Amino acid sequence: MNQQLRLSVLQNATVYPCINNPEQPDQIIGGVATDTGYIHTDSLLSRNWGEVVNPALPKYYKNTPINKLKKRCVFGGYVFLHFGHFLLESLSRVWALDPGECDTIIWCHPQKGVGFTELQLKILSILDLDKCNHVFSNEILLVEELILPEAGYRIQNYFNQQHMKKLGKLPPSPIITGKKIWLSRAKQLDKGGWVNEKSIEDILEAKGWIIYTPEDHSVADQIADISSSERIAGSEGSAFHSIILCSALESRIDIFSRGYDFNDNYATIGVAKKLRQYLHVSPVNSTSTKLASVRLELTQPEYIIDCLSKDENTLVTNKPIPLPSYLVKSRRENMNELRAKSVIPVISIDKISVSNTLDELGIANNTDKASLCKNQKNESKGGHNYLHSYDLLLSKYRNKPIKLMELGVGPDWNKGASLRMWRDYFTTAEILGIDNRESCRSEAEDRISIKIGDLGDISFLRTLQNTGASIIIDDASHQWNHQILALCELYPSLPEGGIYVVEDIATSFAPMDEQYGEVGEPSAYDFLQGIADKVTSRFKYNECNNVYTEYQRYIAKNTVSITFLHGSCILIKK
């Protein structure tokens, strides 16, 4: 992410401390209000799935003490006790913290902490911020002038280059030939890990690996030790996030998942810092995927040893990495080759008993439906991040001989990306892509066929009613009338339990509404919301009251579920 970060200067700002919303105890509220009383969005804390700190509601602060700061201050953000969250989120505004410009930094504590820990102060010292005047907002602060920076990192899919450069204070050490470090979680098992990691460490130590416990070293020493190694490996953990404090890293990094899936922060950091990083999914004995505190057992420890015993030249080749004999071989080898050629960090797909997630395949095929993708300039960026949600719904169909139809084949520079993702995800499915450009015919390949036509033409849409598709994805023009017309004509053709997805419904709202709709027309969102009202209520619901009204009634009557996600809508047919 190379765009310039925002820096706002607010006069007479109000900083609200973090509290739990009395009406929703699980929700944290806080933030910075402007002199007009509105909470500034750059003062909130968000992650890729939504807000962590929501806008403060003044009515809940009536009994909170007020203090005035008649000086120029800068908003530092939110202090977390967790090492990884402190590095990634608490320091996300470091790019704008300059003691020479302003030495008073205001912090908020979502976790009710008091001040910084000793470790956090040492990290601030690395960043030349330890001597600043740190003010913790445990009361309402009325600030005469407040500098408010935009966050330069967002879990799990955004790392701004400007922010990354400011964090990289520590230079790398010269690499020592043959030095290999395994980052041990032996002292972190209560927070999640492999119960049999010690047996792996014993084998690696016998093979010349240094078993390194990060907690026994200062952060500066960790960077010095890690950056001087030819190889760095370990199970996923926050110790790998300390890499953001290093200006550059040439070492090869192998990170093994603790469960069946990965926290996306590793890929986000790897892309931004252009690390030689490989992510490997580990064979474990639990279906748990992302619970950090779960303790799992590696069912085949030899998998880890085998990955780390390979010759360096074999590891970095663009050819598929030969899989161990005990792994099931399949088309995944071809995916390894695709990923090795990508600027996005290679994600090993040598999974055992578990196939790749839909998002992993989306990243590998470079579709913007994924959490990460590349633009036309080959720059990495965050995607729409639809696929984690889709995976929950679609996984039961992975090995079934279904038919999937996607409307829209993709832009000229990246045609067919999502079609190939669907083909790789659904192992026996037939995939049909629909587009109005003759050039899209070239995207036809094994289990992918292409049909050319205009989605604004009812007669053409009706030719698609006999395709036998049980899943339909509309990612075509995003024009309101096209989205509505396609749903009206194709929804009746779905079988019982069939799935219809309308993507990019953000085009129903400003500032894109003028480009994708006409004044007086119902937007795609209006049409879908009317269906939702009818599905959930037997009485009052919104209708478009136009040519689409009867279609809307029919779809609602034949829909068992309608779900709105961030940017898309999913309907399941009765």
C-alpha positions, 0 to 999 in steps of 0.5 A: 500500500503506497498511498499517502496516509492522512494526517488531520489537525483538529482544533478543540478536539475531545478524546474519549477513553475506551469503555464498554457500551452499556447497551452492548457490553461486548462492544468497546466505544471511544475515539476522538470527536471534532469541535462539531461533536462528530467522531473522526473515523481515523480515530477508531480501530478497525480490523478486516472484519469490522470495528474493534473500537466503535464511536463514543456515545457521549451519553455514557460519559456523563460521570467521566472526569474531564481534563483540559490540555491547552497544548498541541498533542498527537493521538497515538492510538490504542495500547494492547498488552499482547505483544503482536497486537501492540506491534501491529495495532498500538504502533500503527500511527508511529509513522506520524509520531515525531518528538521534534514536532510534538512530544505529547502523545495521547493513548487509549487503553481498550483493555483497561491497562495502566501505562506501558509495560517494560517491554513496550517501553523498550520497543518505544525506545527503539523508535525514539519515542521513550522520552516523549510525554505519554498521556493515557486517556482514562478521562475525557481530554479536551485538547486545544490542538490534536494531530490525528494520524490515519492508522498505517496498519490494519489487521489483517490485510493492510500495511502502508509502505510509509508506515513500514519504513518508519517502523524499520529502525533496526538494521539487519546483521550480516548473515552467518553462513549455515546459521538456522534458527527455530523460534520456539513457543515452548514458553507460550504453550498456555497461549496455544501451540503444539504439545509435541513441539519439544520433540521436533526441537530436539531433532532440529537441534541435532541437525544444527538448528538453534532453538531460540526462545524469543522471551529470553532476549530483548527485541533488539537482540532478537532482530540481530539474531534473526537477521543474521540467520540464513534460515528462520522457522517456527510455528506461527506466533507474534515473534515473527511480527517483530520483523517489522522493526528490521529495515530489511531481511534477506533470510529465508522464513518458513512459518508453520500454522498451529492449526489448519489455517493461517492468520493473514497478518503473516502474508500482509507483512510478507508482501509489504516487506518483500520477504522470502517467506513460505507459509506451510499448513501443518498436519494436526489432530484438531479441526480448530483453526484460529483459536489462539489458545488451543493446544494441538498435536502434530500428527506427523512431525516428520512433515516439519522436519522434511520441509526444513531439511530440503536443499535451499535450491529446491526450496526457492525454485519456481518448479513445484516442490516435491511432496513427501511420500506420505502426502496425497499428490494432486493438482496442488503441485501446479498451484505451488508453481503459480504461487512461487511465481507470484509476488505474494508470499508463497503459501505451501499447500502441502496439506494433509487431509484438509484442502486449501481454504477458498481465500488461499486459492483466491490469493494464488489465482489473484482474484480481487474476491480474496483478502490479498491480490495484485493490481494491474501494476503488479502492486499488492493490495487488500481485496474485497475479502469475500472468500472467508465467508463464502468458504463457510457456505460452500465447503460442503459442495467441494467434492460434489459434481456441481455446476457453477456459473459466474457472470463476468469473467474479469477485467481485460488485464486479469480475465479468468482469475476467479473462474480458475479459483472456483475450478481449483476449489470445487474438485469435480465441478463444471465452471461456466463463465459469462461475458459480453467480450469475445476475447473471453473465449480464450479463458476456456480450459479444463472444466471451464467453459465460456459463453458470450452474451449481453446480460442486459438482454432478457432473451440471452439471460433466458438461454442461461436458465437451462445450464443446470447451475446450482451456484450462480455468482454475479460479478459482472457489470455491477449496473443496478438494472443488470444485477436485478434483471439477472437475479429475476431471470436466473433465480427460478432456474436454481434447484432447491438449496441453490445459491445465488450471490450478488457481488459489489452491491456497494455500487448502490451507494454514493459515490458510485451510485451515479455511475452504476444506476439511474435516478428513480431506479431501484438500486440492487440493494433496494431490491434485495432489501425488499426481498429480505423484508418479505422473507423475515416478515409476513406483514410489512415489507418494502417493494419496488412498486415497478416492473420488478415487483412481481419478481421480487415477490416470487424470489422472496416466496422462494427464498429460505435465507438472505444474508448481507455481507460486506459488499455482497449478498447471498440468497439460498433458494427453498 
